[in-house]
């Protein structure tokens, strides 16, 4: 099953410019990801190869 990541961002009107529709954003933390969770995925340092224990 593929992992799905949802990124939430709070947008604020950019007060430094007068341009309409110019926003600044701040990521919203909505969950927790621990090192143990990452280790259980079984990935190597290479993003293109996964190592699966036999």
PDB file of N, CA, C and O in Angstrom:
ATOM      1  N   UNK A   1       0.844  -1.179   0.000  1.00  0.00           N
ATOM      2  CA  UNK A   1       0.000   0.000   0.000  1.00  0.00           C
ATOM      3  C   UNK A   1       0.891   1.245   0.000  1.00  0.00           C
ATOM      4  O   UNK A   1       1.852   1.337   0.765  1.00  0.00           O
ATOM      5  N   UNK A   2       0.559   2.185  -0.858  1.00  0.00           N
ATOM      6  CA  UNK A   2       1.333   3.415  -0.949  1.00  0.00           C
ATOM      7  C   UNK A   2       1.002   4.360   0.191  1.00  0.00           C
ATOM      8  O   UNK A   2      -0.142   4.458   0.635  1.00  0.00           O
ATOM      9  N   UNK A   3       2.029   5.049   0.650  1.00  0.00           N
ATOM     10  CA  UNK A   3       1.847   6.023   1.725  1.00  0.00           C
ATOM     11  C   UNK A   3       1.369   7.343   1.126  1.00  0.00           C
ATOM     12  O   UNK A   3       1.852   7.771   0.078  1.00  0.00           O
ATOM     13  N   UNK A   4       0.431   7.971   1.790  1.00  0.00           N
ATOM     14  CA  UNK A   4      -0.082   9.258   1.318  1.00  0.00           C
ATOM     15  C   UNK A   4       0.298  10.327   2.331  1.00  0.00           C
ATOM     16  O   UNK A   4       0.070  10.172   3.531  1.00  0.00           O
ATOM     17  N   UNK A   5       0.877  11.405   1.839  1.00  0.00           N
ATOM     18  CA  UNK A   5       1.278  12.514   2.696  1.00  0.00           C
ATOM     19  C   UNK A   5       0.438  13.725   2.325  1.00  0.00           C
ATOM     20  O   UNK A   5       0.350  14.098   1.155  1.00  0.00           O
ATOM     21  N   UNK A   6      -0.175  14.330   3.321  1.00  0.00           N
ATOM     22  CA  UNK A   6      -0.986  15.528   3.110  1.00  0.00           C
ATOM     23  C   UNK A   6      -0.270  16.697   3.776  1.00  0.00           C
ATOM     24  O   UNK A   6       0.020  16.656   4.972  1.00  0.00           O
ATOM     25  N   UNK A   7       0.011  17.724   3.010  1.00  0.00           N
ATOM     26  CA  UNK A   7       0.684  18.909   3.526  1.00  0.00           C
ATOM     27  C   UNK A   7      -0.340  20.025   3.674  1.00  0.00           C
ATOM     28  O   UNK A   7      -0.967  20.437   2.698  1.00  0.00           O
ATOM     29  N   UNK A   8      -0.505  20.507   4.892  1.00  0.00           N
ATOM     30  CA  UNK A   8      -1.431  21.614   5.156  1.00  0.00           C
ATOM     31  C   UNK A   8      -0.632  22.888   5.390  1.00  0.00           C
ATOM     32  O   UNK A   8       0.388  22.877   6.078  1.00  0.00           O
ATOM     33  N   UNK A   9      -1.107  23.983   4.811  1.00  0.00           N
ATOM     34  CA  UNK A   9      -0.416  25.265   4.935  1.00  0.00           C
ATOM     35  C   UNK A   9      -1.428  26.340   5.314  1.00  0.00           C
ATOM     36  O   UNK A   9      -2.482  26.463   4.690  1.00  0.00           O
ATOM     37  N   UNK A  10      -1.095  27.115   6.341  1.00  0.00           N
ATOM     38  CA  UNK A  10      -1.909  28.276   6.702  1.00  0.00           C
ATOM     39  C   UNK A  10      -1.411  29.456   5.874  1.00  0.00           C
ATOM     40  O   UNK A  10      -0.231  29.801   5.933  1.00  0.00           O
ATOM     41  N   UNK A  11      -2.301  30.073   5.105  1.00  0.00           N
ATOM     42  CA  UNK A  11      -1.921  31.201   4.256  1.00  0.00           C
ATOM     43  C   UNK A  11      -2.284  32.524   4.917  1.00  0.00           C
ATOM     44  O   UNK A  11      -3.345  32.668   5.523  1.00  0.00           O
ATOM     45  N   UNK A  12      -1.379  33.479   4.785  1.00  0.00           N
ATOM     46  CA  UNK A  12      -1.576  34.817   5.342  1.00  0.00           C
ATOM     47  C   UNK A  12      -1.327  35.840   4.246  1.00  0.00           C
ATOM     48  O   UNK A  12      -0.450  35.648   3.403  1.00  0.00           O
ATOM     49  N   UNK A  13      -2.087  36.919   4.252  1.00  0.00           N
ATOM     50  CA  UNK A  13      -1.862  38.008   3.312  1.00  0.00           C
ATOM     51  C   UNK A  13      -0.468  38.575   3.568  1.00  0.00           C
ATOM     52  O   UNK A  13      -0.127  38.894   4.707  1.00  0.00           O
ATOM     53  N   UNK A  14       0.329  38.699   2.526  1.00  0.00           N
ATOM     54  CA  UNK A  14       1.690  39.206   2.662  1.00  0.00           C
ATOM     55  C   UNK A  14       1.636  40.719   2.856  1.00  0.00           C
ATOM     56  O   UNK A  14       1.383  41.462   1.908  1.00  0.00           O
ATOM     57  N   UNK A  15       1.873  41.168   4.075  1.00  0.00           N
ATOM     58  CA  UNK A  15       1.783  42.596   4.407  1.00  0.00           C
ATOM     59  C   UNK A  15       2.948  43.403   3.836  1.00  0.00           C
ATOM     60  O   UNK A  15       2.905  44.633   3.842  1.00  0.00           O
ATOM     61  N   UNK A  16       3.980  42.733   3.346  1.00  0.00           N
ATOM     62  CA  UNK A  16       5.143  43.443   2.822  1.00  0.00           C
ATOM     63  C   UNK A  16       4.935  43.938   1.393  1.00  0.00           C
ATOM     64  O   UNK A  16       5.710  44.758   0.901  1.00  0.00           O
ATOM     65  N   UNK A  17       3.895  43.445   0.728  1.00  0.00           N
ATOM     66  CA  UNK A  17       3.620  43.899  -0.637  1.00  0.00           C
ATOM     67  C   UNK A  17       2.173  44.374  -0.734  1.00  0.00           C
ATOM     68  O   UNK A  17       1.319  43.987   0.064  1.00  0.00           O
ATOM     69  N   UNK A  18       1.923  45.211  -1.721  1.00  0.00           N
ATOM     70  CA  UNK A  18       0.556  45.687  -1.955  1.00  0.00           C
ATOM     71  C   UNK A  18      -0.140  44.848  -3.016  1.00  0.00           C
ATOM     72  O   UNK A  18      -1.308  45.086  -3.324  1.00  0.00           O
ATOM     73  N   UNK A  19       0.557  43.877  -3.575  1.00  0.00           N
ATOM     74  CA  UNK A  19       0.015  43.050  -4.643  1.00  0.00           C
ATOM     75  C   UNK A  19      -1.121  42.170  -4.105  1.00  0.00           C
ATOM     76  O   UNK A  19      -0.943  41.439  -3.131  1.00  0.00           O
ATOM     77  N   UNK A  20      -2.279  42.252  -4.746  1.00  0.00           N
ATOM     78  CA  UNK A  20      -3.426  41.459  -4.316  1.00  0.00           C
ATOM     79  C   UNK A  20      -3.196  39.989  -4.672  1.00  0.00           C
ATOM     80  O   UNK A  20      -2.724  39.671  -5.764  1.00  0.00           O
ATOM     81  N   UNK A  21      -3.532  39.110  -3.751  1.00  0.00           N
ATOM     82  CA  UNK A  21      -3.353  37.681  -3.970  1.00  0.00           C
ATOM     83  C   UNK A  21      -1.953  37.198  -3.657  1.00  0.00           C
ATOM     84  O   UNK A  21      -1.612  36.057  -3.969  1.00  0.00           O
ATOM     85  N   UNK A  22      -1.133  38.045  -3.044  1.00  0.00           N
ATOM     86  CA  UNK A  22       0.229  37.667  -2.660  1.00  0.00           C
ATOM     87  C   UNK A  22       0.184  37.177  -1.213  1.00  0.00           C
ATOM     88  O   UNK A  22      -0.070  37.950  -0.289  1.00  0.00           O
ATOM     89  N   UNK A  23       0.434  35.889  -1.033  1.00  0.00           N
ATOM     90  CA  UNK A  23       0.306  35.293   0.289  1.00  0.00           C
ATOM     91  C   UNK A  23       1.626  34.722   0.775  1.00  0.00           C
ATOM     92  O   UNK A  23       2.493  34.361  -0.020  1.00  0.00           O
ATOM     93  N   UNK A  24       1.763  34.645   2.079  1.00  0.00           N
ATOM     94  CA  UNK A  24       2.856  33.935   2.726  1.00  0.00           C
ATOM     95  C   UNK A  24       2.226  32.723   3.401  1.00  0.00           C
ATOM     96  O   UNK A  24       1.066  32.778   3.809  1.00  0.00           O
ATOM     97  N   UNK A  25       2.972  31.637   3.524  1.00  0.00           N
ATOM     98  CA  UNK A  25       2.410  30.428   4.107  1.00  0.00           C
ATOM     99  C   UNK A  25       3.265  29.882   5.233  1.00  0.00           C
ATOM    100  O   UNK A  25       4.481  30.074   5.269  1.00  0.00           O
ATOM    101  N   UNK A  26       2.601  29.195   6.153  1.00  0.00           N
ATOM    102  CA  UNK A  26       3.278  28.538   7.268  1.00  0.00           C
ATOM    103  C   UNK A  26       2.750  27.104   7.343  1.00  0.00           C
ATOM    104  O   UNK A  26       1.547  26.903   7.509  1.00  0.00           O
ATOM    105  N   UNK A  27       3.634  26.099   7.223  1.00  0.00           N
ATOM    106  CA  UNK A  27       3.169  24.709   7.295  1.00  0.00           C
ATOM    107  C   UNK A  27       2.507  24.414   8.636  1.00  0.00           C
ATOM    108  O   UNK A  27       2.948  24.894   9.680  1.00  0.00           O
ATOM    109  N   UNK A  28       1.447  23.621   8.590  1.00  0.00           N
ATOM    110  CA  UNK A  28       0.739  23.229   9.809  1.00  0.00           C
ATOM    111  C   UNK A  28       1.099  21.774  10.124  1.00  0.00           C
ATOM    112  O   UNK A  28       0.897  20.885   9.297  1.00  0.00           O
ATOM    113  N   UNK A  29       1.625  21.546  11.308  1.00  0.00           N
ATOM    114  CA  UNK A  29       1.978  20.196  11.734  1.00  0.00           C
ATOM    115  C   UNK A  29       0.713  19.517  12.241  1.00  0.00           C
ATOM    116  O   UNK A  29       0.080  19.988  13.186  1.00  0.00           O
ATOM    117  N   UNK A  30       0.351  18.403  11.602  1.00  0.00           N
ATOM    118  CA  UNK A  30      -0.900  17.730  11.947  1.00  0.00           C
ATOM    119  C   UNK A  30      -0.690  16.305  12.442  1.00  0.00           C
ATOM    120  O   UNK A  30      -1.659  15.605  12.735  1.00  0.00           O
ATOM    121  N   UNK A  31       0.552  15.870  12.537  1.00  0.00           N
ATOM    122  CA  UNK A  31       0.785  14.496  12.965  1.00  0.00           C
ATOM    123  C   UNK A  31       2.188  14.314  13.487  1.00  0.00           C
ATOM    124  O   UNK A  31       2.945  15.273  13.636  1.00  0.00           O
ATOM    125  N   UNK A  32       2.520  13.082  13.759  1.00  0.00           N
ATOM    126  CA  UNK A  32       3.831  12.744  14.297  1.00  0.00           C
ATOM    127  C   UNK A  32       4.420  11.607  13.479  1.00  0.00           C
ATOM    128  O   UNK A  32       3.729  10.639  13.161  1.00  0.00           O
ATOM    129  N   UNK A  33       5.684  11.725  13.144  1.00  0.00           N
ATOM    130  CA  UNK A  33       6.408  10.663  12.465  1.00  0.00           C
ATOM    131  C   UNK A  33       7.687  10.429  13.251  1.00  0.00           C
ATOM    132  O   UNK A  33       8.531  11.318  13.364  1.00  0.00           O
ATOM    133  N   UNK A  34       7.822   9.242  13.785  1.00  0.00           N
ATOM    134  CA  UNK A  34       8.973   8.912  14.625  1.00  0.00           C
ATOM    135  C   UNK A  34      10.033   8.167  13.814  1.00  0.00           C
ATOM    136  O   UNK A  34       9.730   7.562  12.786  1.00  0.00           O
ATOM    137  N   UNK A  35      11.285   8.219  14.291  1.00  0.00           N
ATOM    138  CA  UNK A  35      12.380   7.525  13.617  1.00  0.00           C
ATOM    139  C   UNK A  35      12.086   6.040  13.456  1.00  0.00           C
ATOM    140  O   UNK A  35      12.428   5.447  12.433  1.00  0.00           O
ATOM    141  N   UNK A  36      11.450   5.431  14.465  1.00  0.00           N
ATOM    142  CA  UNK A  36      11.125   4.007  14.393  1.00  0.00           C
ATOM    143  C   UNK A  36      10.174   3.729  13.229  1.00  0.00           C
ATOM    144  O   UNK A  36      10.289   2.702  12.560  1.00  0.00           O
ATOM    145  N   UNK A  37       9.244   4.640  12.992  1.00  0.00           N
ATOM    146  CA  UNK A  37       8.303   4.481  11.882  1.00  0.00           C
ATOM    147  C   UNK A  37       9.037   4.513  10.541  1.00  0.00           C
ATOM    148  O   UNK A  37       8.723   3.744   9.632  1.00  0.00           O
ATOM    149  N   UNK A  38      10.007   5.403  10.429  1.00  0.00           N
ATOM    150  CA  UNK A  38      10.785   5.508   9.198  1.00  0.00           C
ATOM    151  C   UNK A  38      11.617   4.248   9.002  1.00  0.00           C
ATOM    152  O   UNK A  38      11.719   3.742   7.884  1.00  0.00           O
ATOM    153  N   UNK A  39      12.214   3.734  10.080  1.00  0.00           N
ATOM    154  CA  UNK A  39      13.043   2.534   9.996  1.00  0.00           C
ATOM    155  C   UNK A  39      12.223   1.320   9.555  1.00  0.00           C
ATOM    156  O   UNK A  39      12.742   0.455   8.850  1.00  0.00           O
ATOM    157  N   UNK A  40      10.969   1.244   9.953  1.00  0.00           N
ATOM    158  CA  UNK A  40      10.123   0.112   9.581  1.00  0.00           C
ATOM    159  C   UNK A  40       9.780   0.091   8.096  1.00  0.00           C
ATOM    160  O   UNK A  40       9.331  -0.934   7.585  1.00  0.00           O
ATOM    161  N   UNK A  41       9.983   1.192   7.404  1.00  0.00           N
ATOM    162  CA  UNK A  41       9.693   1.247   5.970  1.00  0.00           C
ATOM    163  C   UNK A  41      10.674   0.402   5.173  1.00  0.00           C
ATOM    164  O   UNK A  41      10.334  -0.101   4.102  1.00  0.00           O
ATOM    165  N   UNK A  42      11.907   0.241   5.696  1.00  0.00           N
ATOM    166  CA  UNK A  42      12.885  -0.605   5.032  1.00  0.00           C
ATOM    167  C   UNK A  42      13.597   0.042   3.868  1.00  0.00           C
ATOM    168  O   UNK A  42      14.142  -0.673   3.027  1.00  0.00           O
ATOM    169  N   UNK A  43      13.621   1.343   3.777  1.00  0.00           N
ATOM    170  CA  UNK A  43      14.282   2.009   2.665  1.00  0.00           C
ATOM    171  C   UNK A  43      15.768   2.183   2.939  1.00  0.00           C
ATOM    172  O   UNK A  43      16.193   2.344   4.083  1.00  0.00           O
ATOM    173  N   UNK A  44      16.553   2.146   1.859  1.00  0.00           N
ATOM    174  CA  UNK A  44      17.982   2.415   1.952  1.00  0.00           C
ATOM    175  C   UNK A  44      18.208   3.905   1.738  1.00  0.00           C
ATOM    176  O   UNK A  44      17.258   4.680   1.630  1.00  0.00           O
ATOM    177  N   UNK A  45      19.476   4.298   1.679  1.00  0.00           N
ATOM    178  CA  UNK A  45      19.805   5.702   1.441  1.00  0.00           C
ATOM    179  C   UNK A  45      19.429   6.117   0.021  1.00  0.00           C
ATOM    180  O   UNK A  45      19.257   7.305  -0.253  1.00  0.00           O
ATOM    181  N   UNK A  46      19.302   5.150  -0.879  1.00  0.00           N
ATOM    182  CA  UNK A  46      18.939   5.453  -2.257  1.00  0.00           C
ATOM    183  C   UNK A  46      17.429   5.597  -2.376  1.00  0.00           C
ATOM    184  O   UNK A  46      16.700   4.690  -1.977  1.00  0.00           O
ATOM    185  N   UNK A  47      16.939   6.711  -2.914  1.00  0.00           N
ATOM    186  CA  UNK A  47      15.492   6.896  -3.028  1.00  0.00           C
ATOM    187  C   UNK A  47      14.857   6.003  -4.093  1.00  0.00           C
ATOM    188  O   UNK A  47      13.633   5.878  -4.140  1.00  0.00           O
ATOM    189  N   UNK A  48      15.683   5.373  -4.959  1.00  0.00           N
ATOM    190  CA  UNK A  48      15.127   4.554  -6.034  1.00  0.00           C
ATOM    191  C   UNK A  48      15.106   3.071  -5.708  1.00  0.00           C
ATOM    192  O   UNK A  48      14.464   2.301  -6.423  1.00  0.00           O
ATOM    193  N   UNK A  49      15.788   2.644  -4.649  1.00  0.00           N
ATOM    194  CA  UNK A  49      15.845   1.227  -4.305  1.00  0.00           C
ATOM    195  C   UNK A  49      15.359   1.015  -2.884  1.00  0.00           C
ATOM    196  O   UNK A  49      15.707   1.772  -1.978  1.00  0.00           O
ATOM    197  N   UNK A  50      14.561  -0.006  -2.697  1.00  0.00           N
ATOM    198  CA  UNK A  50      14.103  -0.367  -1.356  1.00  0.00           C
ATOM    199  C   UNK A  50      14.725  -1.706  -0.988  1.00  0.00           C
ATOM    200  O   UNK A  50      14.804  -2.606  -1.824  1.00  0.00           O
ATOM    201  N   UNK A  51      15.158  -1.841   0.237  1.00  0.00           N
ATOM    202  CA  UNK A  51      15.700  -3.123   0.689  1.00  0.00           C
ATOM    203  C   UNK A  51      14.661  -3.794   1.569  1.00  0.00           C
ATOM    204  O   UNK A  51      14.155  -3.197   2.519  1.00  0.00           O
ATOM    205  N   UNK A  52      14.358  -5.006   1.253  1.00  0.00           N
ATOM    206  CA  UNK A  52      13.387  -5.776   2.027  1.00  0.00           C
ATOM    207  C   UNK A  52      14.117  -6.921   2.717  1.00  0.00           C
ATOM    208  O   UNK A  52      14.739  -7.748   2.050  1.00  0.00           O
ATOM    209  N   UNK A  53      14.050  -6.981   4.053  1.00  0.00           N
ATOM    210  CA  UNK A  53      14.706  -8.089   4.758  1.00  0.00           C
ATOM    211  C   UNK A  53      14.109  -9.428   4.333  1.00  0.00           C
ATOM    212  O   UNK A  53      12.901  -9.540   4.125  1.00  0.00           O
ATOM    213  N   UNK A  54      14.964 -10.441   4.207  1.00  0.00           N
ATOM    214  CA  UNK A  54      14.500 -11.775   3.781  1.00  0.00           C
ATOM    215  C   UNK A  54      13.912 -12.551   4.931  1.00  0.00           C
ATOM    216  O   UNK A  54      13.476 -13.688   4.750  1.00  0.00           O
TER     217      UNK A  54
END
